[in-house]
Amino acid sequence: MLSHPSLEPRHTFMFQEAASASAVIAQQLILNKSRIHDAVARLRAYAPTAIVTCARGSSDHAATYAKYLFETHLGLVTASAAPSVTSVYLAQPKLAGMLYIAISQSGKSPDLLANVSQAKSAGALTLAFVNVEDSPLAQLVDIVIPLHAGVEKSVAATKSFLATLGAILHLVSQWCDSSELKTAVNDLPSALAQAWEQDWSLAVGKLTSATNLFVIGRGVGFGPAQEAALKLKETCGLHAEAFSAAEVKHGPMAIVNEHFPVLVFTQQDPSFSGMDSLIQDFRARKASMMIASENISGDDCLPVVAQAPAIIAPLLAVQSFYRMANALSIARGYNPDEPPHLRKVTETI
């Protein structure tokens, strides 16, 4: 374990960048208004038969969130591509009539570029959510949706992840012309600002000496749960696994016993009833619970933004989580801006 006794939580790049997510998305909504309008017109005219996403790391967790949006609000089956199928095995998937979405911060990873090139040659319409607007990926695709997150100095992605989710939600809200989603989009910047002020120190106390934990989400909350688990590995040296609330019962639940840490993200949508019963099961096992939920009470609950639209509740949980993870990293003797053996841009083949 590393030691950073002089490092203050508020002085890290991770803290400063995560804190800016509200302002980043507020600006993004303005700057992308015409791009989203034009993209939706083209997507409606193209009328894809299905959607394929291609991403790695935090961007792939954003793709998980996108999958639930695409399938529940657009009725379009969405699959995650395995980049090595094309970049390593040189296969040529049949993608005619499909929408192929690449998600990236840098927009220059060789495997991502190879997959998008193959998708275009196979007849797919290609779209990228990308932070670097003049990147090779942005120049390659048919439709570009910039993230407008700006430079991110911390290795751990925070504002860029939330900016990706915000951009995806913005696109879907206009594509399906949902007043409910449009309201959620408009509410997102102010709700993120509120989420940043939530005190999750309960989790810092429970996880400072932990060695393993589960992070649980379901539906639109699963991608954010995956993201939280990754950040705990990256910034805190803590082994965390993300599970769907449904999948955790199929085997992994066997290792949850007294004092085993479990972090749970919930949202008030049809998935909540199953989450509620799972939480009661964890409590019966005397697990060390940390529950981000508006409708569950107890001394194991973390504060959340009240009455937020369900579709953005997981984003708000992630924002509160980032502040906690930054503090936890330092409490465990790490520097959240400089995870061991990692660098900002990972270029895979």
C-alpha contacts under 8 A as a table, 3 or more apart, distances in Angstrom:
res1	aa1	res2	aa2	distance
1	M	332	R	7.61
1	M	333	G	6.16
1	M	334	Y	6.99
2	L	333	G	5.16
2	L	334	Y	5.33
2	L	335	N	7.88
3	S	333	G	4.52
3	S	334	Y	6.17
4	H	7	L	5.52
4	H	330	I	6.93
4	H	333	G	5.72
4	H	334	Y	6.37
4	H	335	N	6.67
5	P	333	G	7.50
7	L	11	H	7.16
7	L	12	T	7.72
7	L	330	I	7.11
7	L	335	N	7.67
8	E	11	H	5.39
8	E	12	T	7.10
8	E	330	I	7.80
9	P	12	T	5.93
9	P	15	F	6.74
9	P	326	N	6.42
9	P	327	A	5.49
9	P	330	I	7.03
10	R	15	F	5.77
10	R	16	Q	7.04
11	H	15	F	6.98
11	H	16	Q	7.35
12	T	15	F	5.31
12	T	16	Q	6.49
12	T	336	P	7.39
12	T	337	D	6.67
13	F	16	Q	5.08
13	F	17	E	5.84
13	F	153	K	6.35
13	F	154	S	5.37
13	F	337	D	6.27
14	M	17	E	5.28
14	M	18	A	5.91
14	M	153	K	7.96
14	M	154	S	5.47
14	M	156	A	6.94
14	M	158	T	7.14
14	M	326	N	6.70
14	M	336	P	6.66
14	M	337	D	6.04
15	F	18	A	5.37
15	F	19	A	6.00
15	F	322	Y	7.73
15	F	323	R	6.38
15	F	326	N	6.43
16	Q	19	A	5.16
16	Q	20	S	6.42
17	E	20	S	5.20
17	E	21	A	6.91
17	E	152	E	6.97
17	E	154	S	7.90
17	E	158	T	6.75
17	E	159	K	5.86
18	A	21	A	5.51
18	A	158	T	5.22
18	A	159	K	5.03
18	A	319	Q	7.12
18	A	322	Y	6.70
18	A	323	R	7.38
19	A	22	S	7.18
19	A	159	K	7.81
19	A	193	A	7.80
19	A	196	W	6.63
19	A	323	R	7.97
20	S	23	A	5.45
20	S	24	V	6.11
20	S	159	K	6.77
21	A	24	V	4.92
21	A	25	I	6.13
21	A	149	A	7.96
21	A	158	T	7.80
21	A	159	K	4.77
21	A	160	S	7.89
21	A	162	L	6.70
21	A	163	A	7.01
21	A	189	P	7.78
21	A	192	L	7.27
22	S	25	I	5.46
22	S	26	A	6.23
22	S	188	L	7.61
22	S	189	P	4.48
22	S	190	S	6.65
22	S	191	A	7.95
22	S	192	L	5.36
22	S	193	A	5.60
23	A	26	A	5.05
23	A	27	Q	6.22
23	A	189	P	6.68
24	V	27	Q	5.31
24	V	28	Q	6.07
24	V	148	H	6.94
24	V	149	A	5.79
24	V	159	K	7.43
24	V	163	A	7.00
25	I	28	Q	4.71
25	I	29	L	6.11
25	I	149	A	7.86
25	I	162	L	7.98
25	I	163	A	5.83
25	I	166	G	6.57
25	I	188	L	7.85
25	I	189	P	6.06
26	A	29	L	5.47
26	A	30	I	6.87
26	A	189	P	5.52
27	Q	30	I	5.32
27	Q	31	L	6.21
27	Q	148	H	7.75
28	Q	31	L	5.10
28	Q	32	N	5.78
28	Q	147	L	6.72
28	Q	148	H	5.84
28	Q	149	A	7.92
28	Q	163	A	7.79
28	Q	167	A	7.65
29	L	32	N	5.44
29	L	33	K	6.04
29	L	167	A	7.78
29	L	170	H	7.56
30	I	33	K	5.51
31	L	34	S	7.55
32	N	35	R	5.05
32	N	36	I	5.87
32	N	145	I	7.25
32	N	146	P	7.39
33	K	36	I	5.37
33	K	37	H	6.28
34	S	37	H	4.97
34	S	38	D	6.17
35	R	38	D	5.18
35	R	39	A	5.97
35	R	144	V	7.98
35	R	145	I	6.85
36	I	39	A	4.96
36	I	40	V	6.02
36	I	145	I	7.34
36	I	170	H	7.57
36	I	171	L	5.89
36	I	174	Q	7.56
37	H	40	V	5.34
37	H	41	A	6.41
37	H	174	Q	7.47
38	D	41	A	5.19
38	D	42	R	6.37
39	A	42	R	5.20
39	A	43	L	6.10
39	A	143	I	6.66
40	V	43	L	4.98
40	V	44	R	6.01
40	V	171	L	7.22
40	V	174	Q	6.89
40	V	175	W	5.36
41	A	44	R	5.33
41	A	45	A	6.27
42	R	45	A	5.13
42	R	46	Y	6.08
43	L	46	Y	5.00
43	L	47	A	5.87
43	L	48	P	7.27
43	L	175	W	7.89
44	R	47	A	5.06
44	R	175	W	7.53
46	Y	97	G	7.93
47	A	97	G	7.98
48	P	51	I	7.13
48	P	97	G	5.47
48	P	98	M	4.84
48	P	99	L	5.68
49	T	76	L	6.90
49	T	97	G	5.90
49	T	98	M	5.45
49	T	99	L	7.76
50	A	76	L	5.26
50	A	77	V	5.21
50	A	78	T	6.05
50	A	97	G	7.64
50	A	98	M	5.09
50	A	99	L	6.41
51	I	76	L	6.61
51	I	77	V	6.27
51	I	78	T	4.62
51	I	79	A	6.46
51	I	98	M	5.65
51	I	99	L	4.76
51	I	100	Y	5.91
51	I	101	I	7.36
52	V	78	T	5.58
52	V	79	A	4.91
52	V	80	S	5.69
52	V	81	A	6.28
52	V	98	M	7.28
52	V	99	L	6.29
52	V	100	Y	4.86
52	V	101	I	6.11
53	T	63	A	6.43
53	T	78	T	7.34
53	T	79	A	6.29
53	T	80	S	4.85
53	T	81	A	5.85
53	T	100	Y	5.92
53	T	101	I	4.68
53	T	102	A	5.84
53	T	103	I	7.62
54	C	60	D	7.18
54	C	63	A	7.78
54	C	80	S	6.05
54	C	81	A	5.21
54	C	82	A	7.25
54	C	83	P	6.74
54	C	100	Y	7.61
54	C	101	I	6.16
54	C	102	A	4.80
54	C	103	I	6.48
54	C	112	L	6.98
54	C	115	N	7.80
55	A	59	S	5.48
55	A	60	D	4.62
55	A	63	A	7.23
55	A	81	A	7.94
55	A	83	P	7.82
55	A	102	A	5.97
55	A	103	I	5.28
55	A	104	S	6.55
55	A	112	L	7.07
56	R	59	S	5.51
56	R	60	D	4.67
56	R	61	H	7.88
56	R	104	S	7.90
57	G	60	D	5.30
57	G	61	H	6.67
58	S	61	H	5.03
58	S	62	A	6.39
58	S	157	A	7.19
58	S	161	F	6.50
58	S	227	E	5.97
58	S	230	L	7.76
59	S	62	A	4.98
59	S	63	A	6.34
59	S	103	I	5.66
59	S	104	S	5.96
59	S	105	Q	7.67
59	S	161	F	6.82
59	S	164	T	7.72
60	D	63	A	4.77
60	D	64	T	6.43
60	D	103	I	7.33
61	H	64	T	5.02
61	H	65	Y	6.68
61	H	223	G	4.67
61	H	224	P	6.72
61	H	226	Q	6.11
61	H	227	E	5.95
62	A	65	Y	5.18
62	A	66	A	6.28
62	A	161	F	6.92
62	A	164	T	6.63
62	A	165	L	5.95
62	A	223	G	6.10
62	A	224	P	7.53
63	A	66	A	4.77
63	A	67	K	6.09
63	A	80	S	7.69
63	A	103	I	7.44
63	A	223	G	7.50
64	T	67	K	5.09
64	T	68	Y	6.77
64	T	220	V	7.81
64	T	222	F	7.23
64	T	223	G	4.94
65	Y	68	Y	5.54
65	Y	69	L	6.57
65	Y	165	L	7.32
65	Y	219	G	7.84
65	Y	220	V	5.26
65	Y	221	G	7.27
65	Y	222	F	7.11
65	Y	223	G	5.06
65	Y	224	P	7.37
66	A	69	L	5.04
66	A	70	F	6.00
66	A	165	L	7.59
66	A	168	I	6.46
66	A	169	L	7.77
67	K	70	F	5.17
67	K	71	E	6.04
67	K	77	V	7.99
67	K	78	T	5.59
67	K	79	A	7.45
68	Y	71	E	5.30
68	Y	72	T	5.87
68	Y	219	G	6.33
68	Y	220	V	5.76
69	L	72	T	5.39
69	L	73	H	5.64
69	L	74	L	7.37
69	L	169	L	7.66
69	L	172	V	7.17
69	L	220	V	7.34
70	F	73	H	5.59
70	F	74	L	5.05
70	F	75	G	6.43
70	F	76	L	5.80
70	F	77	V	7.39
70	F	78	T	6.94
70	F	172	V	7.21
71	E	74	L	5.60
71	E	75	G	4.57
71	E	76	L	4.94
71	E	77	V	5.63
71	E	78	T	6.64
72	T	75	G	5.74
73	H	172	V	7.66
73	H	176	C	6.62
74	L	172	V	7.87
74	L	176	C	6.25
82	A	85	V	5.76
83	P	86	T	5.95
83	P	87	S	6.16
83	P	111	D	6.16
83	P	112	L	6.73
83	P	115	N	6.36
84	S	87	S	4.78
84	S	88	V	4.74
84	S	89	Y	6.25
84	S	90	L	7.96
84	S	111	D	7.14
84	S	349	I	7.48
85	V	88	V	6.03
85	V	89	Y	5.03
85	V	90	L	6.31
85	V	91	A	5.70
86	T	89	Y	5.58
86	T	90	L	4.41
86	T	91	A	4.85
86	T	92	Q	6.44
86	T	93	P	7.84
86	T	111	D	8.00
86	T	114	A	7.07
86	T	115	N	5.92
86	T	118	Q	7.48
87	S	90	L	5.62
87	S	91	A	7.97
87	S	111	D	5.38
87	S	114	A	5.85
87	S	115	N	6.55
87	S	349	I	6.24
88	V	349	I	7.04
92	Q	118	Q	6.92
92	Q	122	A	7.60
93	P	119	A	7.74
93	P	122	A	7.39
94	K	122	A	6.08
95	L	98	M	5.53
95	L	119	A	6.34
95	L	122	A	5.50
95	L	123	G	6.05
95	L	124	A	5.38
96	A	122	A	5.75
96	A	123	G	4.25
96	A	124	A	4.97
97	G	123	G	6.53
97	G	124	A	5.64
97	G	125	L	7.38
98	M	123	G	7.75
98	M	124	A	5.01
98	M	125	L	6.40
99	L	124	A	5.65
99	L	125	L	4.93
99	L	126	T	5.93
99	L	127	L	7.38
100	Y	116	V	7.46
100	Y	119	A	6.81
100	Y	124	A	6.13
100	Y	125	L	6.00
100	Y	126	T	4.74
100	Y	127	L	6.21
101	I	126	T	5.89
101	I	127	L	4.82
101	I	128	A	5.56
101	I	129	F	7.62
102	A	112	L	7.18
102	A	116	V	7.23
102	A	126	T	7.69
102	A	127	L	6.33
102	A	128	A	4.72
102	A	129	F	6.46
103	I	107	G	7.97
103	I	128	A	5.67
103	I	129	F	4.88
103	I	130	V	5.96
104	S	107	G	5.24
104	S	128	A	7.62
104	S	129	F	6.43
104	S	130	V	4.96
104	S	131	N	6.88
105	Q	130	V	5.26
105	Q	131	N	4.69
105	Q	132	V	6.45
105	Q	160	S	7.12
106	S	109	S	7.44
106	S	130	V	6.96
106	S	131	N	6.32
106	S	132	V	5.57
106	S	135	S	6.91
106	S	345	V	6.88
107	G	112	L	7.97
107	G	130	V	6.12
107	G	131	N	7.39
107	G	132	V	6.38
107	G	135	S	5.29
107	G	136	P	6.08
107	G	137	L	4.79
107	G	138	A	6.79
108	K	112	L	7.48
108	K	113	L	6.92
108	K	135	S	6.36
108	K	136	P	5.70
108	K	137	L	6.13
108	K	347	E	7.37
109	S	112	L	5.49
109	S	113	L	6.42
109	S	346	T	7.15
109	S	347	E	4.54
109	S	348	T	6.01
109	S	349	I	7.47
110	P	113	L	5.17
110	P	114	A	6.11
110	P	347	E	6.33
110	P	348	T	6.15
110	P	349	I	5.41
111	D	114	A	5.07
111	D	115	N	6.20
111	D	347	E	7.78
111	D	348	T	5.86
111	D	349	I	4.56
112	L	115	N	5.21
112	L	116	V	6.26
112	L	137	L	7.95
113	L	116	V	5.19
113	L	117	S	6.09
113	L	136	P	7.65
113	L	137	L	6.18
113	L	140	L	7.88
114	A	117	S	5.18
114	A	118	Q	6.23
115	N	118	Q	5.13
115	N	119	A	6.09
116	V	119	A	4.95
116	V	120	K	6.21
116	V	126	T	7.02
116	V	140	L	7.68
116	V	141	V	7.27
117	S	120	K	5.26
117	S	121	S	6.34
117	S	140	L	7.47
118	Q	121	S	5.10
118	Q	122	A	6.08
119	A	122	A	5.00
119	A	123	G	6.48
119	A	124	A	5.43
119	A	125	L	7.79
119	A	126	T	7.31
120	K	123	G	5.28
120	K	124	A	5.20
120	K	125	L	6.55
120	K	126	T	6.60
121	S	124	A	7.45
125	L	142	D	6.58
126	T	141	V	5.17
126	T	142	D	5.19
126	T	143	I	6.40
127	L	141	V	5.59
127	L	142	D	5.83
127	L	143	I	4.54
127	L	144	V	5.81
127	L	145	I	7.55
128	A	137	L	7.29
128	A	138	A	6.65
128	A	141	V	6.47
128	A	143	I	6.41
128	A	144	V	5.09
128	A	145	I	6.05
128	A	146	P	7.98
129	F	144	V	6.35
129	F	145	I	4.89
129	F	146	P	5.80
129	F	147	L	6.50
129	F	164	T	6.82
129	F	167	A	7.62
129	F	168	I	7.98
130	V	133	E	6.56
130	V	137	L	7.78
130	V	138	A	6.95
130	V	144	V	7.38
130	V	145	I	6.59
130	V	146	P	5.23
130	V	147	L	5.76
131	N	146	P	5.56
131	N	147	L	4.71
131	N	148	H	5.97
131	N	149	A	6.33
131	N	150	G	7.25
131	N	160	S	7.35
132	V	135	S	5.41
132	V	138	A	7.67
132	V	146	P	7.35
132	V	147	L	7.97
133	E	138	A	5.91
133	E	144	V	8.00
133	E	146	P	6.02
134	D	138	A	6.05
134	D	139	Q	6.72
135	S	138	A	5.26
135	S	139	Q	6.43
136	P	139	Q	5.16
136	P	140	L	6.19
137	L	140	L	5.05
137	L	141	V	6.38
138	A	141	V	5.81
138	A	144	V	5.95
141	V	144	V	6.73
145	I	167	A	7.43
147	L	160	S	7.09
147	L	163	A	5.75
147	L	164	T	6.10
147	L	167	A	6.70
148	H	163	A	7.60
149	A	152	E	7.69
149	A	159	K	6.44
149	A	160	S	5.42
149	A	163	A	6.37
152	E	155	V	7.61
152	E	157	A	7.27
152	E	159	K	7.86
152	E	160	S	7.60
153	K	337	D	7.68
153	K	344	K	7.98
154	S	157	A	6.95
154	S	336	P	7.55
154	S	337	D	4.48
154	S	338	E	7.02
154	S	344	K	7.44
155	V	336	P	7.97
155	V	337	D	5.57
155	V	338	E	6.22
155	V	339	P	7.11
155	V	342	L	7.43
155	V	343	R	5.97
155	V	344	K	4.56
156	A	231	K	7.02
156	A	234	E	7.12
156	A	235	T	7.20
156	A	336	P	7.25
156	A	337	D	6.54
156	A	339	P	7.90
156	A	344	K	7.42
157	A	160	S	5.92
157	A	161	F	6.08
158	T	161	F	5.27
158	T	162	L	6.48
158	T	322	Y	7.19
159	K	162	L	5.23
159	K	163	A	5.91
160	S	163	A	4.87
160	S	164	T	6.10
161	F	164	T	5.11
161	F	165	L	6.50
162	L	165	L	5.10
162	L	166	G	6.08
162	L	315	L	6.86
162	L	319	Q	7.95
163	A	166	G	4.96
163	A	167	A	6.10
164	T	167	A	5.16
164	T	168	I	6.18
165	L	168	I	5.10
165	L	169	L	6.11
165	L	315	L	7.69
166	G	169	L	5.18
166	G	170	H	6.08
166	G	185	V	7.30
166	G	188	L	7.84
167	A	170	H	4.99
167	A	171	L	6.21
168	I	171	L	5.23
168	I	172	V	6.28
169	L	172	V	5.19
169	L	173	S	5.97
169	L	181	L	7.51
169	L	185	V	6.82
170	H	173	S	5.27
170	H	174	Q	6.52
170	H	182	K	7.35
170	H	185	V	6.15
171	L	174	Q	5.48
171	L	175	W	6.05
172	V	175	W	4.88
172	V	176	C	5.99
172	V	177	D	7.90
172	V	181	L	7.96
173	S	176	C	5.68
173	S	177	D	5.65
173	S	178	S	5.44
173	S	179	S	7.56
173	S	181	L	5.01
173	S	182	K	5.38
173	S	185	V	7.72
174	Q	177	D	4.68
174	Q	178	S	6.83
174	Q	182	K	7.27
177	D	182	K	7.86
178	S	181	L	5.29
178	S	182	K	6.14
179	S	182	K	4.97
179	S	183	T	6.11
180	E	183	T	5.28
180	E	184	A	6.41
181	L	184	A	4.94
181	L	185	V	6.17
181	L	311	I	7.66
182	K	185	V	5.04
182	K	186	N	6.30
183	T	186	N	5.14
183	T	187	D	6.12
184	A	187	D	4.99
184	A	188	L	6.03
184	A	309	P	5.90
184	A	311	I	7.15
184	A	312	I	6.69
185	V	188	L	5.22
186	N	189	P	7.15
187	D	190	S	5.94
187	D	191	A	6.05
188	L	191	A	5.09
188	L	192	L	6.00
188	L	312	I	6.98
189	P	192	L	5.20
189	P	193	A	6.44
190	S	193	A	5.09
190	S	194	Q	6.46
191	A	194	Q	5.05
191	A	195	A	6.15
191	A	305	V	7.03
191	A	308	A	7.32
191	A	316	L	6.99
192	L	195	A	4.86
192	L	196	W	6.20
192	L	315	L	7.79
192	L	316	L	5.62
192	L	319	Q	6.65
193	A	196	W	5.29
193	A	197	E	6.95
194	Q	197	E	5.43
194	Q	198	Q	6.99
194	Q	305	V	6.52
195	A	198	Q	5.40
195	A	304	V	6.66
195	A	305	V	5.90
195	A	316	L	5.44
195	A	317	A	7.05
195	A	319	Q	6.07
195	A	320	S	5.29
196	W	319	Q	5.88
196	W	320	S	5.12
196	W	323	R	6.91
197	E	320	S	7.32
198	Q	303	P	5.99
198	Q	304	V	6.58
198	Q	305	V	7.82
198	Q	320	S	6.05
199	D	202	L	7.86
199	D	302	L	7.58
199	D	303	P	6.66
199	D	320	S	7.68
199	D	324	M	7.92
200	W	203	A	5.70
200	W	204	V	7.09
200	W	302	L	5.92
200	W	303	P	6.99
200	W	320	S	7.07
200	W	321	F	7.34
200	W	324	M	5.81
201	S	204	V	4.91
201	S	205	G	6.33
201	S	324	M	6.62
202	L	205	G	5.32
202	L	206	K	6.43
202	L	290	M	7.71
202	L	300	D	7.95
202	L	302	L	7.26
203	A	206	K	5.05
203	A	207	L	5.99
203	A	290	M	6.39
203	A	302	L	7.97
203	A	324	M	7.30
204	V	207	L	5.30
204	V	208	T	5.82
204	V	324	M	6.53
204	V	325	A	7.67
204	V	327	A	7.17
204	V	328	L	5.27
204	V	331	A	7.86
205	G	208	T	5.77
206	K	209	S	7.36
206	K	210	A	7.20
206	K	261	P	7.55
206	K	288	S	7.47
207	L	210	A	4.77
207	L	261	P	7.53
207	L	328	L	7.43
208	T	328	L	6.38
208	T	331	A	6.34
208	T	332	R	5.70
209	S	332	R	7.41
210	A	213	L	7.62
210	A	238	L	7.30
210	A	261	P	7.58
211	T	238	L	5.82
211	T	239	H	6.23
212	N	238	L	6.31
212	N	239	H	4.85
212	N	240	A	5.63
212	N	260	F	7.69
212	N	261	P	7.13
213	L	239	H	6.67
213	L	240	A	4.91
213	L	241	E	6.54
213	L	260	F	6.65
213	L	261	P	4.87
213	L	262	V	5.60
213	L	263	L	7.51
214	F	229	A	7.76
214	F	240	A	5.65
214	F	241	E	5.00
214	F	242	A	5.80
214	F	243	F	7.09
214	F	261	P	6.65
214	F	262	V	4.87
214	F	263	L	6.22
215	V	225	A	5.70
215	V	226	Q	7.41
215	V	228	A	7.23
215	V	229	A	6.18
215	V	240	A	6.87
215	V	241	E	6.03
215	V	242	A	4.61
215	V	243	F	6.33
215	V	262	V	5.94
215	V	263	L	4.73
215	V	264	V	5.80
215	V	265	F	7.75
216	I	222	F	7.13
216	I	225	A	5.95
216	I	242	A	5.80
216	I	243	F	5.14
216	I	244	S	5.79
216	I	245	A	5.81
216	I	262	V	7.39
216	I	263	L	6.20
216	I	264	V	4.70
216	I	265	F	6.14
217	G	220	V	7.92
217	G	221	G	4.77
217	G	222	F	4.33
217	G	223	G	7.73
217	G	224	P	7.55
217	G	225	A	5.43
217	G	242	A	7.69
217	G	243	F	6.63
217	G	244	S	5.27
217	G	245	A	5.79
217	G	264	V	6.17
217	G	265	F	5.11
217	G	266	T	6.32
218	R	221	G	4.93
218	R	222	F	4.61
218	R	244	S	5.00
218	R	245	A	5.53
218	R	246	A	7.48
218	R	265	F	7.94
218	R	266	T	7.36
218	R	271	S	6.63
218	R	275	M	7.82
219	G	222	F	5.57
219	G	244	S	7.83
219	G	271	S	6.79
220	V	223	G	6.61
220	V	224	P	7.78
220	V	311	I	6.89
220	V	314	P	7.05
221	G	224	P	5.49
221	G	225	A	6.26
221	G	265	F	6.42
221	G	266	T	6.61
221	G	267	Q	7.17
221	G	313	A	7.97
221	G	314	P	5.11
222	F	225	A	4.97
222	F	226	Q	6.27
222	F	242	A	7.83
222	F	243	F	7.34
222	F	244	S	6.00
223	G	226	Q	5.04
223	G	227	E	6.29
224	P	227	E	4.89
224	P	228	A	6.21
224	P	314	P	6.15
224	P	315	L	6.84
224	P	318	V	6.30
225	A	228	A	5.10
225	A	229	A	6.31
225	A	242	A	5.82
225	A	243	F	7.59
225	A	264	V	7.95
225	A	265	F	6.88
226	Q	229	A	5.23
226	Q	230	L	6.31
226	Q	241	E	7.62
226	Q	242	A	5.05
226	Q	243	F	7.61
227	E	230	L	5.14
227	E	231	K	6.25
228	A	231	K	5.14
228	A	232	L	6.27
228	A	242	A	7.97
228	A	318	V	6.90
228	A	321	F	7.25
229	A	232	L	5.23
229	A	233	K	6.50
229	A	239	H	7.88
229	A	240	A	4.96
229	A	241	E	5.69
229	A	242	A	5.76
230	L	233	K	5.19
230	L	234	E	6.15
230	L	240	A	7.21
231	K	234	E	4.92
231	K	235	T	5.73
231	K	236	C	7.47
231	K	325	A	7.44
232	L	235	T	5.59
232	L	236	C	5.08
232	L	237	G	6.56
232	L	238	L	5.46
232	L	239	H	7.05
232	L	240	A	6.43
232	L	325	A	6.81
233	K	236	C	5.75
233	K	237	G	4.92
233	K	238	L	4.84
233	K	239	H	5.53
233	K	240	A	6.39
234	E	237	G	6.14
234	E	238	L	7.87
234	E	336	P	7.81
234	E	339	P	5.75
234	E	340	P	7.91
235	T	325	A	7.37
235	T	326	N	7.45
235	T	329	S	5.61
235	T	334	Y	6.98
235	T	335	N	7.10
235	T	336	P	4.65
235	T	337	D	7.50
235	T	338	E	7.78
235	T	339	P	5.58
236	C	325	A	7.34
236	C	328	L	6.68
236	C	329	S	4.40
236	C	330	I	7.84
236	C	332	R	6.55
236	C	334	Y	6.38
236	C	336	P	7.17
237	G	329	S	7.89
237	G	334	Y	7.88
243	F	246	A	7.96
243	F	247	E	6.25
243	F	248	V	5.62
244	S	247	E	5.09
244	S	248	V	6.12
245	A	248	V	5.60
245	A	249	K	7.34
245	A	274	G	7.48
245	A	275	M	6.31
245	A	278	L	7.12
246	A	249	K	6.07
246	A	250	H	7.66
246	A	274	G	7.81
247	E	250	H	5.36
248	V	251	G	6.54
248	V	252	P	5.26
248	V	253	M	5.61
249	K	252	P	6.35
249	K	253	M	5.23
250	H	253	M	7.01
251	G	254	A	5.85
252	P	255	I	6.14
252	P	256	V	7.61
253	M	256	V	5.41
254	A	257	N	7.93
256	V	260	F	5.71
256	V	282	F	7.58
256	V	285	R	7.20
256	V	287	A	6.69
257	N	260	F	5.62
257	N	285	R	5.43
257	N	286	K	6.51
257	N	287	A	5.72
258	E	285	R	5.86
258	E	286	K	4.58
258	E	287	A	4.79
258	E	288	S	7.14
259	H	286	K	6.28
259	H	287	A	4.66
259	H	288	S	4.66
260	F	286	K	7.98
260	F	287	A	4.85
260	F	288	S	5.40
261	P	287	A	6.02
261	P	288	S	4.46
261	P	289	M	5.94
261	P	290	M	7.67
262	V	287	A	6.82
262	V	288	S	6.08
262	V	289	M	5.04
262	V	290	M	6.16
263	L	289	M	6.19
263	L	290	M	4.74
263	L	291	I	5.95
263	L	292	A	7.80
264	V	289	M	7.76
264	V	290	M	6.25
264	V	291	I	4.84
264	V	292	A	5.97
265	F	291	I	6.50
265	F	292	A	5.11
265	F	293	S	6.70
265	F	314	P	6.65
265	F	317	A	6.90
266	T	272	F	6.65
266	T	275	M	7.06
266	T	291	I	7.95
266	T	292	A	6.29
266	T	293	S	5.43
266	T	313	A	7.63
266	T	314	P	7.08
267	Q	271	S	7.61
267	Q	272	F	6.43
267	Q	293	S	6.85
267	Q	294	E	7.86
267	Q	310	A	5.21
267	Q	311	I	7.53
267	Q	313	A	5.74
267	Q	314	P	6.76
268	Q	271	S	7.48
268	Q	272	F	5.81
268	Q	310	A	5.29
269	D	272	F	5.79
269	D	310	A	6.15
270	P	273	S	6.88
271	S	274	G	5.86
271	S	275	M	6.54
272	F	275	M	4.92
272	F	276	D	6.03
273	S	276	D	5.16
273	S	277	S	6.56
274	G	277	S	5.38
274	G	278	L	6.28
275	M	278	L	5.06
275	M	279	I	6.14
276	D	279	I	5.23
276	D	280	Q	6.46
276	D	296	I	7.93
277	S	280	Q	5.15
277	S	281	D	6.35
278	L	281	D	4.97
278	L	282	F	6.31
279	I	282	F	5.05
279	I	283	R	6.14
280	Q	283	R	5.00
280	Q	284	A	6.12
281	D	284	A	5.07
281	D	285	R	6.48
282	F	285	R	5.14
282	F	286	K	6.47
282	F	287	A	5.64
282	F	289	M	7.58
283	R	286	K	4.89
283	R	287	A	5.78
283	R	288	S	7.97
283	R	289	M	7.20
284	A	287	A	7.67
288	S	300	D	7.87
289	M	300	D	5.56
289	M	301	C	7.66
290	M	300	D	5.29
290	M	301	C	5.59
290	M	302	L	6.31
291	I	296	I	7.99
291	I	300	D	6.28
291	I	301	C	4.52
291	I	302	L	5.54
292	A	301	C	6.07
292	A	302	L	4.97
292	A	303	P	6.56
292	A	304	V	6.30
292	A	317	A	6.84
293	S	296	I	5.72
293	S	301	C	7.11
293	S	302	L	7.20
293	S	303	P	7.55
293	S	304	V	6.57
294	E	297	S	7.95
294	E	303	P	7.76
294	E	304	V	6.33
294	E	305	V	7.67
294	E	306	A	6.42
294	E	307	Q	7.76
296	I	301	C	7.34
297	S	300	D	7.88
297	S	301	C	6.25
298	G	301	C	5.59
304	V	316	L	7.68
304	V	317	A	6.97
305	V	308	A	6.22
305	V	313	A	7.93
305	V	316	L	7.35
308	A	312	I	7.05
308	A	313	A	6.16
309	P	312	I	5.75
309	P	313	A	6.34
310	A	313	A	5.08
310	A	314	P	7.77
311	I	314	P	7.20
312	I	315	L	5.22
312	I	316	L	6.41
313	A	316	L	5.12
313	A	317	A	6.24
314	P	317	A	4.94
314	P	318	V	6.23
315	L	318	V	5.10
315	L	319	Q	6.30
316	L	319	Q	5.04
316	L	320	S	6.36
317	A	320	S	5.20
317	A	321	F	5.98
318	V	321	F	4.74
318	V	322	Y	6.07
319	Q	322	Y	5.24
319	Q	323	R	6.87
320	S	323	R	5.54
320	S	324	M	6.56
321	F	324	M	5.00
321	F	325	A	5.94
322	Y	325	A	5.02
322	Y	326	N	6.12
323	R	326	N	5.27
323	R	327	A	6.54
324	M	327	A	5.25
324	M	328	L	6.03
325	A	328	L	4.83
325	A	329	S	5.93
326	N	329	S	5.29
326	N	330	I	6.71
326	N	336	P	6.08
327	A	330	I	5.38
327	A	331	A	6.19
328	L	331	A	4.88
328	L	332	R	6.11
329	S	332	R	5.23
329	S	333	G	6.44
329	S	334	Y	5.16
329	S	335	N	6.44
329	S	336	P	5.75
330	I	333	G	4.98
330	I	334	Y	5.05
330	I	335	N	6.00
330	I	336	P	7.07
331	A	334	Y	7.44
334	Y	339	P	7.57
335	N	338	E	5.55
335	N	339	P	6.69
336	P	339	P	6.06
338	E	342	L	7.52
338	E	343	R	7.91
339	P	342	L	5.76
339	P	343	R	7.86
343	R	346	T	6.72
